[in-house]
Structure formats: C-alpha cells, structure tokens
Amino acid sequence: MTKNRPPGSNWGDYGAGDKLGRLNELTPERVVRAAAEIRTGRSFCLSLPLDLPGGNVVHPSRFPPVRTFVNRGGRLAENYPFSRQREGATGVVNDDIVTLYTQYSTQWDAFGHIGSTFDANGDGEAEIVFYNGQFPAPDVERMAASCVQGRGVMIDLHRRFGNDKTYVDFSTLTEIMREQNVAVERGDILALHTGFAELLVEMGGNPDKEMVHNSCAGLDGTDPRLLEWIAESGVAILISDNFAVETFPPKDMGPGTPFL
C-alpha cells in the first residue's frame, strides 16, 4: 500500500490502483473535440527509421537493430524456395528475426522505463518503485490497448534556437508559446520540435558524437516553475524529437537530481 507520495508527483490523482497516469485525460469527449479540428485528412509518420540514429554514439549502451532469419533445414529463410522441401513447389518465403533495443530510435516511454528508490509504504526503507508506488511497473501494453488519439499541439523550439543546445525554462517556453500563438489545454498531446531528428536524418546513420551531444533545444528539467506548469496544464503526453524531452544531462546533475 502506498502511504507516501513524492513531492510534485501525481500519484493517487487517478486512484490508488491506476496504471494509466495522464492518459486518463484523453477522455472520449476530448478525442471527439480533437477530431473536429481535422482539416486536410493527411496521414504521416513522425517516427525515425528503426536503424537511426546509427551506431551507438547517442547512447553507448544502445545499438541498431539486427535482422536475421529463421533456420529452415540448415539454411536461413531469406528468399527461401519451398522447392527445397517439396519438389515442384513455387513459393518463396522470408521469415525474419529482429533483435531490437526498444530505446534505440523513436519510442514511447512507459512507466517501466524510469522509477526511483523511495519509501512508498512508509516503513522507513526506500525500495524500488514506479508510478503510484507500484512494483513491478505498469507497462506500455496499457497504452497500446486502445492506442492514443487526441489533440496534438506543437511548440517549435527549432524556429527560435536553430540547432543551438539550449535549456528552455518556463519563462522562455511561455514566451515562445505567445510568439507562436500556441494554447495548451488539458488532455492535449504536447509536441516539441527541436530539429534533432532532422539532424540525425541528415547524418545518414553516421552521427557525429560531438554534434549530437551539443545540439538542439530541450526543456530545463531542473526548473521548478516549468515542472509546476507541466503538472498544472494537464497535458496528457509530452513528446519530442530530441534525446529525452529535457536537455540532457541536466544543468545541475548531482545526487538526488530528478528526471523530468
């Protein structure tokens, strides 16, 4: 049972046993209102190719996906002719195996990605816990069960900062929102365009280490007012085309420094 709640968290806001968090804000009524804003009906993908950024310079522990094939009778099933198994057969099969680092390219971060050591049950001992004091953590399948639909709102940080590495605090973010006539409502899906994804695409799978770690804007995860605004705004989801939504590493990385 969770007795304690970390400062600034939303544990318990949607019930003690909740596993959805801010996804609860994507109500049917808000989805309907979002659909009413559709004007052109165009569909497009926001994800990077699965093999980008390329190499492991963005994160040393994550590598591109590896593709191989099922073994059929001692031969890999790549353009494998069934005539090898049955005379006269004309079919050909590809039967793939993919080893994938789930945090390598574009991804959803589920509650299971980042937790904390925290005394959630009030016994004086800190234990490993995740959202709502749960262990093991709720995972991404709850997000996938109904998919995610809502009103998307974009703040274009790249328009202001270009490729300069910048820590964007609350006052700067709200100033940009006024300039770009952006209004964020409860239940919105807030997208930050930083230009980092375009940079990776331009590098063509051979990223420059110095450049990727010193380029493009992100939120200042150490700014208390910014954290308060995120909580008060009621945004359902934060998405970004940079490494971690916030600029990483934080300005003041030390013991006890929280992630955004």
N, C-alpha and C positions, 0 to 999 in steps of 0.2 A: 504494500500500500504506500502511495506517495504522500508524505506529510509535508515535505519541504519543496519549495519552488525556487529555481534560480532567479535572481533579480533580472528583470527585463524579459523574462520568458513568457510564453503564452500557455504554459502547462495548465491544464484544467479548464481553460476557457471554453472548450467544446465538450467537456465531460471527462471524468477520470479515466475512462477506458478508450478515449478517442484515439484513432490511428491515422486520421487524415490531416489534422492541423488546419492550415489556412485553405486547403481545398474545400473545406466546409463553406467557404464564402462563395464558391461557384454554384449558387443555387439555380434551380430551373428558371426562376424569374429573371435572374441576371443573364443567363445564357440566351433567353429569348430576346432580351434588350440588346445584347451583343449582336445577335443575328440580324436585328433590324438596321444595323449600321452598315451592312454589306452593300457595296455599290457596284463593283465590277465582276464579282464571281470568279476571279482568277485564283488558282491554287499554285503554291510554290513551296519548296523545301528550304528550311533555314539551317539544316544540318550541314556540317562539313563532310566530305568523303571520309569513310571509316579509316583510311590509311593516312590521313593528315592529323597532326602536323608533320609527321615524318621523323624517323629516328627517335631518340629519347632525350633531346636537349631541353624540351619544355618541362618534362618531369623525368628525372633519371631512372625511376622505377617502372615506368610505363613504356611499352613497346608497341609497334604497329601490329595489326592482326596477322596471323599466319594461316594461310589457306593450304590445305592438302586434301587428300581424297581417301575414301573408304577402300580397303583392300579386298579385292574380289579374286580369289584363287591365285594369290601371289602377284596380282597386277593392280595398280591404282586405278580406281574407277573414274578416270579422266578421259572423256570421249571413248568410253569402253564399249566395244561392239558385243552385243549379246550372242553373236555368232560364235564367240569363243566358248559359250556354254551350250548352245543349241544350234546345230547345223541348219543353215538356211534362214536364221533369224536376221532381220534387217534393222532392229532397233539399236540405238546407241544411248548410253547413259552417262551423266555426270553426277556423282554422289559425293558432295563436299563435306569437309570437316573444317571448322574455323575455330582457332584459339584466339580469344578476344579479351583485351584489357578493357573492362567496361568504363573506365575513367579516361581512356586514351583520347578519344575525339569528342564530338558533341554528345552530351549526355543529360539525363535528369539525375539530380542528386536526391536520393531518397533519405528518409530519416536514418537509415542504417549506415550512411556514409560517415557522418561525424556525430560522436557522442561526447561524453565527459565523465570524469570521475567526480561524483557528487553524492553527498549524503541525502538521498531522496526519501528514505524511510525514517529518518530522524533518530537513528540508533547511535549516532556519533561517528560512524565509519563511512568514509566515502567509497562508493562502489561504481563500477562501470554501468552507466545508464544512458538512455537515449530519450527521445521525445516523450513527455508525460511520465518520465521516470521508469520507462519500460526497458526490460531486457528479456529476450532479445528484441531488437528494434523492429518496428513496423517497416515493411519493405515496399518496393516500388510497385509490386503487383496490385496494391490497392489503388494506385494512381491509374494503372493500366485497365482496371476492371471496367471503368466507364469512360476511359480516355479523358482528355482535358479540352474543354471548349469554354471560351469566354471572350471578353472584350480585351483586345490587345492594345496597349498604349506604348509608344516608343519615345524615348528621350535620346536625342542624337548627340552624344558626347564628342564624337569624332568631328562633328561640324565645328565645335568650339576649339578643341585641343589638337586636332590632327593626330599624328602618331606620337605626340609627346607623352611620356609617362607622367600621369597626374593623379594625385589623391583628391577625389571630389568629396568635399564635405557638404553638410546640409545647406549652408548659405549659398554655396556655388550651385548645387543641384537645383534649388528652388529658383535661383536667378535664371538658369538655363531653361527651366520649365516656363517661366514667364516669357522669355525671349521667343520660345518655340510654341507658345500658346498650348501647352500641354496641361490637361487637368486629369488628375488621378482620382478615381473613385473606388469605393470599397468593392472588393471582388475582382478588380482588374488584374490582368496579366501584364506586368510592367517589364518592358524590354529595353535594355541599354545597348545602344550601338556604339562601339568603341573603335571599330576598324581593325581589331586584332585578327579576326577571322580572314578578312581580305589580305592582310599581311601574310598570313600563313599560306593562303592560296597562291599568292604571288611568288612565294619562295619555292613552290613546286615540290614539296616533300623533302627539301634540304634546308631546314631552318637555321638561321644564324643565331647562335646561342646568345651573343651579346645583345643583338637586336630584340629577340623575343622577350628577354628579361628586362628590357629597358624601354618598352614601347607601349603606348596607348593608355587611356584613362581607365579608372575603376573607382568604385566607391571607397571612401575612407572608413574602414570598419572600426576605427578607434574613436570616431566622432560620436559622443553620446547623443547629441541632438538628432543626428541622422538616424541612429538606431531607434530613437523615440518616434521619429516621423514614420519609419517603416512600420512600427507597431501600430501607431495611431491611424495610419492611412487605410489599413485593412486590405492591402494588396494581397491577392491570393497566391501569386507566384512572382518571383524575381528571376528574370532570365537575362543572359548577357552573352556577347560573342567573345569575351576575353577569358582569361585563365580561371578566374574564381569569383566573378561578380565584383568583389572588393579588390583593390590593388594589393598585390601580394609580393613580398611579405608586408605586414602592417608597418606603419611608421615606427611604432614602439613595440617591437617584438620582445617580450620578456615573459618570465613565469606568470601564469595566470592570464595572459592575454587571450581574450576570447576571439573565436572566429565570428564573422558577421552572421 
